[in-house]
Structures are given as structure tokens and as C-alpha cells.
Amino acid sequence: MGVFSEAVEVICSPAGQPLRLRWQGRSYRIVAEPVRWYERRKWWAEELRAERGRGAGLVDHEIWRVQARLNGRSQIRTLDLSHQVDADRWRLIRVHDAVRELSA
Amino acid sequence: MSFTHLHVSTAFSAHYGVSWPDELAGAAASFGADALACTDRDGLYGTVKHIKACLAVGIDPIVGVDLAVQDDSGRDTGRVVVLAHGGNQGNGYHALCRLISAAHDGTAGSGRGSRHRTPGVTLEQLARHVGTPDGGPALTVLLGPMSELGQALRRRSYAEARRLAGHWCTVLPVGSLAMEIVSHLSAPGENLSTAHAVRMLNLAGELKIPAVLTNAVRYCEEDGAATADVLDSARALTALSKLPDLQPSAQGWLKAPAQMQALAREIVQAAGGGSRDVHRLLSMTEAVADRCRMDPYQDMGFKHPVVPEATVIGIDGEPLTELLQRCETGIAERFGGISGRAEQELRDRLAHELGIISRLGFASYFLTVAEVSRMITGMGVRASARGSGASSLVNYLLYISHVNPLAHGLIFERFLSQDRSTLPDIDIDVESAERHNVYQKIFDRFGSERVTLMSMQNGYRARGAVRDAGLALGLPEDEISGIAKQLWRFSARKFREAMAEKPELRAFSAQVEQNQQLDLLVDLTERLDRLPRHISMHPCGVILGDTSLLDRTPTQPSGLGLPMSQFDKHDMDPMGMLKLDVLGVRMQSSMAYALAEIARIHPNKEAVTAAGKHPVGEDGEGPSYIAANGTINLEQVPLDDEPTYELIRSTHTLGCFQIESPGQRELVGKMAPRDFNDLIIDISLFRPGPMQSDMVRPFLEQRHGWAPERFPHPDLIPVLKETHGVTVFHEQVLRTFDVFTGCGLAKADEFRRLLGNEEAEPAVEDYFRKASLDRGYPPEVVDTVWTTLKSFGSFGFCKAHGAAFAVPTYQTAWLKAHHPEAFLAGLWQHDPGMYPRRLLVAEARRLGIPILPLDINRSAGRYLVERVSSETGEKLGIRLSLADIFGLSAAELQRIVAGQPYESLADLRARGKVSKPTLKRLAQLGAFDELNRATGQRGGRAASRTDLVYHLDQPTARPVPKRYQPIEGQLSLPLGDLELRNLVPVFPEPTAVDMVRTELDLLSIDASSHLMESYAPLLAKLGVTPAKDLLGLRNGSEVMVAGIRVATQTPPMRGGRRVVFISVDDGTGCVDATFFQEAQERSGSLLFGTELLLIRGLTRRTGPKGIGLQALEAWDLSDAASLPLPGNAVRPEPPHVRTPAASSAAPPAGPLSTGELARRMAEEGLDNRGPAEPWLAGSRSSRA
């Protein structure tokens, strides 16, 4: 499993659920119902400020685990995307081991 | 469909909840919710505020608690929410109160990490409280994700979860249990994940347990999550980075109904259910909410005053009849022989008061307070009523208060009127040393089912907030301490603002620019501001009720061990609780001590009369207030003693109640009080309000005859005569309203309360103008009078308060004028004032009272007045007490005193069993000097104190074998002290400087000489002027002064520039220095951190006997290199000095204006004499 962080573009349904994403210039289709949760951040180490009234997104961020593939023939990959809700920015934060994911 | 939140912690869940009840209720109402629960952790701390907030926004309150469940060994197994059922005449609420009290039974009063058990209940206890006598449940228990069962499901221990659920269903009454489904949408596998919620929901379905949805709310909005993290860290005393159980996500906010409904769908779908299941979950939530809607009035007795049953105080008949009879008795005793018009006036007043009391049904309230008062006096404890209670003739006749309201024009309506149905406040000051005994006695007298202490909420202030924020960030402790020390009285919420403005934070500001972590520190400190940290025993509130009291408030042990209510003073009125303020006042203890010392040292009345220079009278018998055995009855001392007023006018009032602060010394100097009424006025004037609205200057000018008295209208002459036309008292406002509008005094008091209230004041103004014009007052007079009333606002002083305060003020001044030795001994003993004890020791030195050193055979465990002979004959001195020696244990002290006198060190070791370090300290402090002189001398030079200390420092000789030790009762040979006699004199006596250092280290006072004396050569070089010589200088002279800081005060910043007042003591007196902005800039961190100060400034005369200093610059006297001495480099200007925009902004060097004086009083905190925070009055305000 690779852990890194890279900006990606995500296209969502009207309900806010990811449908497609663009990563490294290629477009992926999301093939299964994605799973969403919120994960806390070590904001005290990562942020410079935590002023009152800062709002959402300081202490946790939205994570979507999606299964995506380039086209009908390519392998399905499991990706974790973090969504910065206030700025509507998406980052790819984890790419799961494809083999293990497929065998699961 | 709406959604009702059933699990909500408010900020009153200390170190857990983030949001205030009114924020939460406001948010819920804005979502269209019609009910909201408050389920604070471990108690009903926020409940009454919640009720008020719900009533204000028109939604139904739900009341509950978030409680730990424990196994039989007291180990926490998890937490549940317990909600009270409503609409059942209080059954649910009462059961909840009793349950919470049971949860706290046997817990420690206070303090983290003690060995006592933590609050919680067993399942069996829970079951006992849930049921009602008639069978149906009174409470609903929510079994949620943090319960033992919920945690089992988190671990997927399905079998254990089923077993637990089965057990709970068996033990709890039918229909009292529900499963609480919560998802904070955290990652799968974590607490509060949707998967976790799904397992809870499935189990509920399987076992047919109703399920409800909550969001386990800790904050009103998403923004509160970071604050919750910091609170978790503070609760665990662990840095965030090391905290294992932080909230898994930040979703515990008060979500809107639509969001909760979406959440319900998400959980149900994940559980494989459909829309009917969603509906079932949401409607079950509403069903539980519905049965828990509280009727504050029917269920909780909201606004319904309850007093003890009359039978408890021994009254079988009608309380009002009893009250009438007691008032008659009081008239005979207090007003014996009254007749004619005076009697008519008295009778009218009494009938008026009794009419109101009868209409409100408060007769038994007065009888109750009278009973408490009688009980305290019966214990032989000094007591003095304070507050508006002095306005009542009934109180005077019942001996609750000791001020005759008719003599001082005090108005009953200021205390109680038919328009106010809340129980009035009566406050009683007692000797602080006796306070706990008094409390115990009240519990004994009324029964523990009717009495509990009141609590108070302690919130974060700047220093505590910065410490806990630093802890959360894992900053080093000494770094945090360093920062905390620089924080000086500002609201933590304004930290960033303060950094920009305050010179002492300049260095810190610069650090913040360098260090990003400090930026976070500032943000987190601001977040913590004002949040409740814990409750503690209120310093004076005692709640009295009938046998239903413990159904109406949960209690928990206080630090004293006596039970304390979870409600604070703001909750008393809404909950109809009768609160008595029994305040321990150290000054009362000091006075009692002084009186006892006077009686002890003088054999009889004659001796006391002579020593105190009291008038012997025509018959030569001495005054009637002194008993034959020399006991003084302070209450009977006439209030017109000239030497007492002379002392007050001299401004040497250190130690005198209410008039010892720098600002008050300045005011008494200006005002020069001549009689008791002057003292009442002085105390009433010394408040920020009167000062700021410029009441003092015209008052003083007219008083001294520099300006003619002016009255807006002749009709007001009787009202304003005593204060020369200036409105000072609430009573005068009331009468002014009444004279101009004929509204009656009760209505007038209502109007007074509305003054200064932006919303209500215009209506008062309309009424006032219309009614007084209708009564024929000319428009321009109406204008003038309204302006006065308006500017008076609500800040004037109740004359009854002033009168009640003036009594101990006068009494302390009287004691100081006549028996200064006993008076000072009392002050040293009980340490009552705003200054450190060493300043009062310096005051004794200034008065020429010998300060007698510690002596192992003469010093006791207290400060004794002692006769000493001097060249000028016999005088009285004060012997230092052994009790305040650093490190001397109470047991050692007791043994030493019990064994006195000692004839040798060996004797002391044998009988006093004193530890070696104590022995050495005693020697260092000279406690053996006398013994050494008496027995140690052999022919030539005696060994010095240094020799003795050196000797005692040597390793101890082996103890004598048992068989050679003297047997009990065996007399030793009268050989004197062989040990001392055999000491070989080697070292010289310690120098005066060394002795003073030792004394400061071990006693915190400089007894043998003033600390500043050791700086004499340096001060001479610097050209420093002693404090006592300042009065002889011209106004505006530039001088250098030096001394030890004894008081530091800053008024709150109110838009204007801050002024800092620093008082230093140089041994000849106190210098009060005022630092304006520019001087603060120059002095920087010296302002608050330095003990020994050198100050350059300009003298400014404040009155015939008063002089102060306007500071220009300050130095740290102990940092010799920085001082402006020849040879030292001139100190460079600090880099950040902001040149004031215009130098004219710096105030002129002339006399301080009343506005500036006003700021000084604001910072002296004298507002706390008002009813708001009465316990602070007379207690220390700030210490350097």
C-alpha cells in the first residue's frame, strides 16, 4: 500500500458522491458504491493556527474509499481520497495493494 | 418530521462539553426543534441554565445526565445516559436528583487524582432509582456505544453483548431501557463508526429493545471540535500527541434535523433496513423525547420558593403571628421607652413591612434567618449582617441586622417589595476561623435533609487557560509557566488583542512571531476562555429548604466533607431555593483575636481604659463598653470617637477594613471623614460608577465649602441634603423617582433596576418625563434630574450596604487607634487584608511597636502581645509566632508549645521531639539566642548564632543507649545547657542583612529590620527619597523612590489606556506609584515580574495628608548593573517603544483627576461589595 498525497480531480453526483476521478492525466470510473468516513488529523502538528471560528475541517477530514478502473479491461484499484470540504479540494492519500484488494 | 437531540453535553460538563446552554437551545430552536435535552456528565450542572435557555426560545427542556456505570468493585465499565420522565409531578426529576446524589456518595470533595472513588452507579443502584412507587418507570436509560455493551459490540463480542443486554433488560423495570444509536462517521473499526452503530441497531432489533438516534453532542457547531480535543487533553493531563482516546472524528455537533435524518438513513441502509426502519428509529426517538418533556414548574418547582417548615424552628402556630410577637419583643428591647411621633413612625414602618411580608408569605423565611442568626451569636461567634437586609426594620428587631434603618433613612423596598416574589438575600459575615463550625451547626440544627452548601463554577481564566493549552500542545512546563506569569488580568478570549497592546507581553509577542507553536497556543487559550473547569464549594452560600430539598437538587461531597448542591448562585432564584450567605471574614477573626488579646494582657477594666486612653468619664469608672474583666464589647462602642476619625484622616489606615487600599487611602485623605455618616458615604463613593460619572469632585468641593450646594429642585433638598446635592445612594434614586412621579417606592426600585438597560430604559424615561411634567415640574428641571438618574445608571450604592460595611470599618479603625498592638497581632494572626503580612510588620515598626523575635520559650503558636520594658518605661510589643516558620509541622508546633519552657537544647530535643531541620531553622531565626544568653555564657564571649547553627548542622551524635535515657518523670540536674555552654565561639553574629534574608526565607517577613535597610548605601548613592519625606515635597517634584512591591493593580481595559498602580514599601511607609502608558512602555516586563523596584517619578499631592507618585520609569533594584548609577551604561531605549501619538496623551503631572481615580477603584475590585460577589469584599484582591 502506498501512502502519499496528490491532488486529483473528482466529479461527484448531485448528492456529493464521487463518480469519476482524474489522476495523472487519466480518467477513472468509480465502479462500486464508495465508502465514506471522517478521519481525525493531528491538527496540532499540521496546522499553524486553530483560531476560534475556524469551522469544519480542522480536526477531521472526509475520506472516501473508492474502487476505480480506467476502462472495462483494466484492473480495479482501491483508492482513498481525502476531501477538503470547505475548499472542495480532493487529494489521493492511499493506493491500496491491488493484488490484495482483488483477492479480498 | 423534526428531530430531538437526547444526548447533549453543555460547557457545564467540565473538561468535556464546549457550548453554552443558550447557544445550544438557540441552535435547536432555529432548526425548528421543539425540545432539547441537556445531559451533562456526572450531574445537573448546566440543567437550570438549560431550562432558562429553553424557556427563552420557547422549546421544551429535557433533563438527564451522562453517568458512569460501575461494577461492584467501583471500576467504571462504561457510560449511559439517564433521562428523567416529565409531566409526572416531579417523580422523574426527583428520581434523577437522588440517582445523581447516589452516584457521588463517597467520592472525594475535590482534586484530581485522589484515592477516593469516582462518581458512578452500579446497575442495581440504577434499577432502584428508575422505578417509581406506583410501578411505572420514572427514568429512561439509554444504552449507547460507550456503555459496556456498546464497547463489547465495538470489539464484535456479540455473545458478551447479548448477555449484557439480557441482564440489563432483566434488572431494569420494563419500558425504561432504550438502545442509543450513534454514528460520528468515524473510520470503520473505530468507536462511533457507522459499523459500530449498525451492530447496536441490529442487536436492538434482535432483542426487541427500542432504539433511538442521538449524536452524543459535545459542541454546537463543527468549530467546537478542536476545543473538545483540548478539553480531553486537560481532563487526562496528557498532551494531545500522547492521548490514546481522542474523539475519532469531529462529528459530535448539534446537527440539524435533515442531517440527523440522513444519518438515520445511512445507518439503517448499512444495516440492510428500509425506509420503514428509518421511520421507526426516528419516531422512537421522538417518543422517548415526548415522555421526557419537563414541565419546569410542575416537575421541578421552578420559581416556587421553598423555606424550611415552621415546625423545624419550633413554631407550631401561624408563622406570621409568631413574627408579630417577636417584633413586639424587639421593639421593647431595641426602642425601650419610645413614644409620640417617633413611635408612630416606627409603628407605621413595621406595619408596612409586615404587610408586604404577609402578602408574599415570607414570614417563616424571616423566622428561619433569625434562627440562624441567633444560633451563630449563641456560639459566641462575631457576626455582622451585610447587604440590603439592613434596610429592614423587621431584620433589626429580630437581631438579624444591627443598623437601625430609620436612623439612616434606609428603604425597605430596596430589600423586598410586593412586586418581587423572589426570596431576598440576607448575608451574614462571621469570623472566618469559625465558619466551618457555623456550617456544621446549621446542618445539625435544621437536619441534613434540609440543608446543603451551594457550589460555584470555576471557569478558565487567562493563566489556567494558557497552562492547559500548553499542556495540550506538549510545550515544556517551564516555558508555559514563564508565559503564564506574564498574563495579567485580561480575558483569555482577548489574548491576541492583549499581545498587541500590553507592554509586558511585548517579548512574548516577538516570540510568537518566531515560534509557530506559540501561535497555536494563543488560539487554544482563547478557545478555553471562561469554560467551566470544576465546581467547588461556594465561599458562603448555604441552601436551606424543607424535607423535599434533596429531591430538588443533586448533591456531592464538598472539600469540607459536607454535601454541596450541584447548583450555583444563578440557579437559586429559578429553583426557588433559599440561600443564606454566611461568609467567613478574616477581618472578623482578626477583630475577635485583638479583643481577646486586650482582655488577656490587661488584668481589668482600669488597665484597659488606661492602655487604650479611653475616656474615664465623670465618675472615673471608664466607659460602659468595657466589662470589669477588661473585655470590650465592640458593638457598644459609640460611633463618634474622635481619635478614630483622626486616624482615618491621617491615611495611615493599613489594616483597616475597606479603607486600606491605595485608592481608598487617597480618598479618605481627600474627604477627611468626620463622622459615621461620612464613612458610609466614603465607602459608597469608592466605586467605579460614582467616580466615573464625576460624583466625587462636586461632592468634595461642596463638602469642603469650595462650591455652593446645588439642588435641581427644592423638593429634592430632603432627599439629597446629606450628600450636598450629589446623588450617591440607591435610596436617593428611589426617593427622587417617588418625589417626581409619585410612583411609590416599590415601583421606584423596579425603575432603578431598569436604569442602564438599553432596552427597558427608554420606557422608564418616557414614564418619568410624563409623570413629572404632569405633576408640574418645569421641563428643564425634569431634564436635569433625568440626566442625573440616567448617568447614575445602576451602579450607585445601596446605602444599606454602605452602612453595614461602615461598622467593621469604624471598629477596625477604633482598634488601631486605641490598641494598635493587639490589633496588629490580630492582623498578623489571621492575615485578612490585601497586603502581605510583612507590610503590616513594617507598619508596627513605623508605629514604634517592638517586634519581639522568635524565642523558644516565649513564642507560642500564635502572635502574642507581650509587655516589654524599655528605656522609656514599659510598653507593649508583639512576639512572633512559631506557627509561620517554614516547614514546621503542626504536630511539632503542638509538642513545642506543650513542653515550654525548655532549659536546654537537649531538653527541647527530648520533650519537643523536634526534627533536625526544624532545630536548625529555629537557631537560624534566633529562637535560641535568649537561651544561649541565659545559660550558654561561660566567662568570656558567648557563642554566636552562627556558631550555634554550625553546631546543629553537624552530624547527630549517636543517641544515648536506652538504659541511660532518663525515665519518665525523672528530673534532670539543674546544670543549665551544657551543650550551649561548651560551644566554642568562632564565628561572628550574622549580619543584619543575613538575618533579614533568613527571616524572609523562613517566615516570609522581615522582622529584625526592614529589608530595604540593607540597601541603604545603594539608595543613598542613587539619591532615593524615603516615603515618609515625600509629603514634605512640592507637588510635581522629581524624585527617586525604592521599595518592595506590596500591591499591583490594573483596571480593566475599557477602550481607554490601561493604568497600572504599583505600591512599594520602603520601611518608612508606602509609596503608591501610577504608571501611565509611556511609563509602562519604558518599564516593560518589570511591571509585573519584579519584587524590588526603583522608580523615578513626579510627586502628586492627593489631599492634605496624601501624596503619590506619577511614575516615569522603573528599574529592578536587585539588578545592580541596570541601575542609573554613575559608571553604568545608560540603559538603551527598549527597541519597541512606540512613541505615543501625541505626547499630550500622557496625562499631566498635576493631581489625579477623578476619572483616573475611578480607574484605580475599578481595579481595586470594589464592585464586589455589591450583591454580585459579596464574598470577595474585604478579602485580598491582589498580591504582588
Interface residues (C-beta under 8 A of the other chain):
Chain A: V35 R36 W37 Y38 E39 R40 K42 W43 W44 A45 E47 L48 R49 A50 E51 R52 G53 R54 G55 A56 G57 L58 V59 D60 I63
Chain B: H184 L185 S186 A187 P188 S193 T194 E221 E222 D223 A225 A226 T227 D229 L240 S241 L246 Q247 P248 S249 A250 Q251 A472 L473 R493 Q516 D519 L520 D523 L524 E526 R527
